[in-house]
Amino acid sequence: MRIVAEHLGYTYNARSPFSTRALDGIDLTIEEGEFFGIIGHTGSGKSTFVQHLNGLLRVPSAEKHGKKKMRGDTVLRVGDFDLTDKKTDFRALRRSVGMVFQYPEYQLFAETVFDDVAFGYKNFAEKKPEREELEKVVREALEIVGLDYEEIKEMSPFDLSGGQKRRVAIAGVIVTRPEVLVLDEPAAGLDPLGKREVMELLHRLHREWCKTVVVVSHDMDEIAENCTRVAVFADGKVKYVLPPRELFRRSDELLSLGLDIPLTAKLVLALAARGIDIDCDYSTEDFVAKVLSLGKGGAC
């Protein structure tokens, strides 16, 4: 499902003294199959944008000017879903676009892991699913996130470890097999091992389960290591849309926007200040390979 936004704006508390312009003419296309990153400082509009993708926030002017759209009108499409049209089937949209919020384990609520994961499927099913069908989809969702179905299905989700809780919460979102999976700070609060495991899980889901993954993150190392392209949000606008290799060459510009840069970018800058130029894609693997090549007399 291709995501296309044009002239997308959004104001919180519109027509009130407390109105805040969160999105100010967003133009952004995310191609089907991407592992796409979105970064920006707090208040830049990135979370507001992704909440539009499954209709949690609606386009305010979701009306057409007859059959012909006027120049400058808002466009927001996710696959065949037109999110500017009030007649759009938002229930079907949410089945196709899964949303995982920051610290999703805090959203667990059911008495058993099975019931928690099954809830999402039942909520979007066109008719009440049979028990056999539920068992099949819940098993598949738990196993794809690396959990043993038989071992934990009857356990309380609150008796699980922190990592297991996060995986159960993700299973509860992907149980409908969404084509697009959107995650807000998926590795927040985890130690380095936990972060690596979560990112490995997301790549597995990307390969086997969800065609497109969109990650919102403050962690620049996470973005550099994993994303095909990155959108930089600033003051409700999209400042850049570039692959990490090109984006993190603009370190000074990113720092001026109040953003951090990956450790590898910091090392590249430090080496450049000493007259050593490293041309890498800012992933740790490529950076180390280029440095080792330099030590062996190779070109970087």
URGIQUI-V685585 format. One record per residue. N is the residue number from 1. RES is the residue in one small letter. PHI is phi in degrees with one decimal (* if undefined). PSI is psi in degrees with one decimal (none if undefined). OMEGA is omega in degrees with one decimal (NA if undefined). Layout:
BEGIN
[[N/RES/PHI/PSI/OMEGA] [N/RES/PHI/PSI/OMEGA]]
END
This chain:
BEGIN
[[1/m/*/119.0/178.3] [2/r/-82.4/136.3/179.8] [3/i/-107.3/125.1/-178.9] [4/v/-130.8/123.1/174.9] [5/a/-123.3/132.3/176.0] [6/e/-137.1/131.8/177.2] [7/h/55.6/33.9/-177.2] [8/l/-81.0/122.8/176.9] [9/g/-126.5/156.2/176.4] [10/y/-155.8/134.8/179.1] [11/t/-124.6/124.5/174.0] [12/y/-77.4/141.3/178.3] [13/n/54.6/45.9/-179.7] [14/a/-59.0/149.1/-179.8] [15/r/58.3/35.3/174.5] [16/s/-138.7/162.8/179.6] [17/p/-64.0/-13.5/-176.4] [18/f/-104.6/16.9/-177.1] [19/s/-62.1/140.8/179.6] [20/t/-134.6/123.2/179.5] [21/r/-80.8/107.0/-175.8] [22/a/-91.7/-37.3/176.7] [23/l/-125.2/133.7/-173.3] [24/d/-133.0/73.1/177.6] [25/g/80.8/56.8/-179.2] [26/i/-77.5/126.5/171.7] [27/d/-120.3/114.1/-175.3] [28/l/-157.1/134.9/174.8] [29/t/-123.0/128.2/175.9] [30/i/-114.4/118.3/-175.6] [31/e/-79.0/150.0/175.7] [32/e/-60.0/134.8/177.7] [33/g/96.0/-3.9/-178.9] [34/e/-80.0/153.8/165.5] [35/f/-108.4/92.0/-163.5] [36/f/-102.1/137.1/179.3] [37/g/-109.2/145.6/174.5] [38/i/-128.4/125.0/179.7] [39/i/-127.8/162.6/178.9] [40/g/163.0/155.0/179.5] [41/h/-71.3/167.6/178.8] [42/t/-57.2/129.5/-179.2] [43/g/88.6/7.5/-177.8] [44/s/-79.2/-16.7/178.2] [45/g/107.7/-0.6/-174.1] [46/k/-65.8/-43.4/-179.9] [47/s/-69.8/-36.6/176.6] [48/t/-61.3/-41.1/180.0] [49/f/-62.1/-50.8/-174.6] [50/v/-67.3/-25.7/177.5] [51/q/-70.9/-14.3/173.4] [52/h/-77.5/-22.0/-168.8] [53/l/-70.1/-22.6/173.0] [54/n/-122.9/21.1/171.9] [55/g/79.5/12.3/174.3] [56/l/-62.5/-37.2/167.8] [57/l/-113.6/133.4/-177.0] [58/r/-98.0/148.8/172.4] [59/v/-63.7/121.7/-174.6] [60/p/-58.2/-43.2/-177.5] [61/s/-98.6/60.3/-177.3] [62/a/-80.8/57.9/-178.6] [63/e/-136.3/148.6/179.5] [64/k/-100.5/147.5/174.8] [65/h/-93.2/76.1/-174.8] [66/g/70.8/-152.4/-179.7] [67/k/-82.9/-18.8/-177.0] [68/k/-106.9/125.7/179.7] [69/k/-79.0/139.1/-180.0] [70/m/-80.3/151.7/179.2] [71/r/-59.4/134.8/179.1] [72/g/90.8/-3.8/178.2] [73/d/-66.8/152.8/177.3] [74/t/-69.5/136.8/172.0] [75/v/-121.1/130.6/172.5] [76/l/-147.5/107.3/-179.1] [77/r/-125.6/138.5/171.8] [78/v/-124.4/103.0/-172.5] [79/g/61.1/-126.8/179.9] [80/d/-89.1/0.0/-178.9] [81/f/-85.3/124.3/175.3] [82/d/-98.4/105.7/-173.5] [83/l/-81.8/0.5/173.4] [84/t/-92.9/-3.8/-177.7] [85/d/-101.0/120.7/-178.5] [86/k/-63.9/-17.8/-179.2] [87/k/-86.6/-1.5/179.4] [88/t/-60.0/142.2/178.1] [89/d/-80.7/89.7/-176.1] [90/f/-69.7/-24.1/175.9] [91/r/-65.1/-45.7/177.8] [92/a/-66.3/-36.9/177.6] [93/l/-58.9/-46.4/-176.7] [94/r/-70.0/-22.4/173.2] [95/r/-72.2/-30.1/-176.7] [96/s/-91.6/-19.5/-179.1] [97/v/-123.4/103.9/-179.8] [98/g/-85.7/139.1/-178.2] [99/m/-122.0/120.8/177.4] [100/v/-113.2/115.4/-177.6] [101/f/-83.9/168.6/177.6] [102/q/-61.4/139.2/-175.7] [103/y/50.4/58.8/-176.0] [104/p/-63.7/-20.7/179.9] [105/e/-63.4/-21.5/177.9] [106/y/-72.9/-9.8/-179.5] [107/q/-95.7/-0.1/176.4] [108/l/-67.7/142.6/-173.5] [109/f/-146.9/-22.5/-171.6] [110/a/-79.1/169.1/-178.6] [111/e/-74.0/-30.0/179.4] [112/t/-128.8/159.6/176.0] [113/v/-60.1/-42.5/-179.9] [114/f/-56.6/-49.4/-177.0] [115/d/-64.7/-35.3/-179.3] [116/d/-65.8/-46.7/-179.0] [117/v/-70.7/-38.1/-178.4] [118/a/-67.2/-26.1/-176.5] [119/f/-57.1/-45.6/-178.8] [120/g/-61.8/-39.1/-179.8] [121/y/-68.2/-45.8/-179.9] [122/k/-64.1/-33.9/-177.0] [123/n/-65.1/-31.6/-176.6] [124/f/-106.1/-2.4/-179.3] [125/a/-68.7/142.4/179.3] [126/e/-71.1/-29.6/175.1] [127/k/-140.1/162.3/-176.8] [128/k/-60.4/120.2/-178.0] [129/p/-74.3/149.0/174.9] [130/e/-73.1/157.9/-178.9] [131/r/-58.2/-41.0/-178.8] [132/e/-61.2/-40.9/179.0] [133/e/-65.2/-43.0/178.8] [134/l/-61.1/-44.8/-179.6] [135/e/-60.1/-39.4/-178.9] [136/k/-65.2/-49.7/-174.8] [137/v/-72.0/-35.5/178.8] [138/v/-68.1/-42.9/177.5] [139/r/-57.9/-48.1/-178.4] [140/e/-61.4/-42.1/-178.4] [141/a/-66.4/-41.9/-179.9] [142/l/-69.2/-38.4/-178.3] [143/e/-71.7/-33.8/-179.9] [144/i/-69.2/-25.1/176.8] [145/v/-92.3/7.0/172.3] [146/g/88.2/25.3/179.1] [147/l/-113.6/150.9/-179.6] [148/d/-86.0/111.2/-176.1] [149/y/-56.7/-51.2/-176.5] [150/e/-64.4/-32.6/-176.4] [151/e/-73.5/-37.3/-170.7] [152/i/-115.9/-5.2/-172.3] [153/k/-57.8/-35.0/-177.9] [154/e/-99.0/2.9/178.4] [155/m/-77.5/153.1/171.0] [156/s/-72.4/134.4/179.1] [157/p/-61.3/-21.8/-177.8] [158/f/-80.3/-7.8/176.6] [159/d/-95.1/0.4/-177.9] [160/l/-86.0/164.1/173.7] [161/s/-71.5/166.5/-179.4] [162/g/-58.6/-43.2/179.3] [163/g/-65.6/-39.4/178.5] [164/q/-66.0/-40.2/178.0] [165/k/-58.9/-43.9/-178.9] [166/r/-64.2/-38.9/178.9] [167/r/-67.1/-38.8/176.9] [168/v/-63.6/-41.4/179.7] [169/a/-63.1/-40.3/177.4] [170/i/-66.6/-40.5/177.8] [171/a/-59.0/-36.7/180.0] [172/g/-67.0/-20.7/177.7] [173/v/-90.0/-41.1/-174.9] [174/i/-85.4/-2.6/-177.1] [175/v/-59.6/-23.6/177.6] [176/t/-86.0/3.3/-177.2] [177/r/54.3/58.7/179.2] [178/p/-65.8/147.4/176.6] [179/e/-76.7/-29.7/178.9] [180/v/-120.1/131.8/176.4] [181/l/-119.5/121.5/-178.8] [182/v/-112.5/129.3/-177.4] [183/l/-130.0/129.3/178.5] [184/d/-99.9/109.7/-179.6] [185/e/51.9/61.2/-173.9] [186/p/-63.3/-24.6/-178.0] [187/a/-106.6/14.5/-177.7] [188/a/-59.5/134.6/174.4] [189/g/79.8/3.0/-178.5] [190/l/-98.0/152.8/175.2] [191/d/-75.6/171.1/-176.6] [192/p/-53.5/-40.3/178.7] [193/l/-65.2/-44.3/179.5] [194/g/-61.8/-39.5/178.2] [195/k/-62.7/-44.1/-179.3] [196/r/-63.3/-41.0/-179.6] [197/e/-65.2/-39.7/179.4] [198/v/-65.8/-42.3/-180.0] [199/m/-67.9/-36.3/175.1] [200/e/-62.9/-39.4/177.3] [201/l/-62.5/-43.9/-178.5] [202/l/-64.6/-36.4/176.7] [203/h/-68.2/-35.4/176.4] [204/r/-65.4/-43.1/176.8] [205/l/-62.1/-38.4/179.8] [206/h/-64.5/-38.9/-179.9] [207/r/-73.4/-39.8/-166.4] [208/e/-113.7/-15.1/-166.4] [209/w/-130.5/-51.8/-175.2] [210/c/-118.5/126.2/-175.4] [211/k/-64.5/-38.0/-174.8] [212/t/-127.4/134.4/176.9] [213/v/-121.6/130.1/177.7] [214/v/-119.9/122.1/-176.4] [215/v/-117.7/125.4/171.5] [216/v/-97.4/127.7/-174.4] [217/s/-153.6/148.9/169.6] [218/h/-94.2/-10.1/-174.3] [219/d/-87.1/102.5/-175.7] [220/m/-68.4/-30.6/176.1] [221/d/-64.9/-41.4/177.9] [222/e/-59.9/-43.6/180.0] [223/i/-66.5/-46.1/-177.8] [224/a/-63.0/-36.4/-175.0] [225/e/-78.4/-24.5/-165.2] [226/n/-122.4/-23.0/-167.7] [227/c/-95.9/146.1/175.8] [228/t/-77.7/-42.7/174.9] [229/r/-141.3/162.5/-176.5] [230/v/-137.1/133.9/171.9] [231/a/-103.2/132.0/177.3] [232/v/-103.3/119.0/177.5] [233/f/-97.1/139.9/175.6] [234/a/-152.4/123.8/177.3] [235/d/54.0/41.6/175.5] [236/g/77.5/9.4/179.2] [237/k/-125.1/161.6/173.5] [238/v/-92.5/115.4/-176.3] [239/k/-83.9/-44.7/179.6] [240/y/-141.5/152.4/166.1] [241/v/-136.7/104.9/-172.4] [242/l/-146.3/156.6/168.4] [243/p/-64.8/151.7/-179.7] [244/p/-52.7/-36.7/-178.0] [245/r/-58.4/-38.8/-179.6] [246/e/-86.3/-37.6/-176.4] [247/l/-62.0/-47.2/-172.5] [248/f/-80.3/0.7/166.4] [249/r/-74.7/-15.8/179.8] [250/r/-97.0/43.1/-173.9] [251/s/-55.9/-43.8/-178.6] [252/d/-61.6/-40.4/-179.6] [253/e/-68.2/-40.2/178.7] [254/l/-65.4/-41.5/178.2] [255/l/-63.2/-35.6/179.6] [256/s/-68.6/-21.6/177.0] [257/l/-87.1/3.4/-180.0] [258/g/82.9/18.3/-179.8] [259/l/-102.7/155.5/174.5] [260/d/-86.7/174.7/174.3] [261/i/-130.8/160.3/-178.7] [262/p/-62.4/156.5/176.3] [263/l/-56.3/-39.8/-179.7] [264/t/-62.2/-37.4/178.3] [265/a/-66.6/-37.7/177.6] [266/k/-64.4/-39.8/178.8] [267/l/-68.3/-38.6/177.5] [268/v/-61.3/-42.6/178.5] [269/l/-64.4/-42.3/-179.4] [270/a/-64.2/-39.9/179.0] [271/l/-70.2/-38.0/178.8] [272/a/-62.5/-35.7/178.2] [273/a/-64.7/-19.1/178.8] [274/r/-104.4/14.3/175.8] [275/g/81.6/14.8/-180.0] [276/i/-112.0/113.8/-177.0] [277/d/-97.3/125.1/177.9] [278/i/-116.5/120.2/177.5] [279/d/-103.9/102.4/-177.7] [280/c/-136.1/174.0/179.4] [281/d/-92.8/6.6/176.3] [282/y/74.8/8.0/167.6] [283/s/-81.1/152.5/-178.9] [284/t/-60.8/-42.2/-177.8] [285/e/-60.4/-46.5/-178.2] [286/d/-70.1/-38.9/179.2] [287/f/-61.0/-48.2/-179.5] [288/v/-62.4/-41.4/179.9] [289/a/-61.8/-40.8/-179.0] [290/k/-70.3/-37.4/178.2] [291/v/-66.5/-43.0/178.2] [292/l/-63.7/-37.9/177.9] [293/s/-63.3/-39.4/177.9] [294/l/-62.4/-41.1/-179.8] [295/g/-64.8/-25.1/179.1] [296/k/-93.6/6.9/178.2] [297/g/90.1/10.0/179.3] [298/g/-82.9/172.4/178.0] [299/a/-89.5/140.9/177.3] [300/c/-111.9/none/NA]]
END
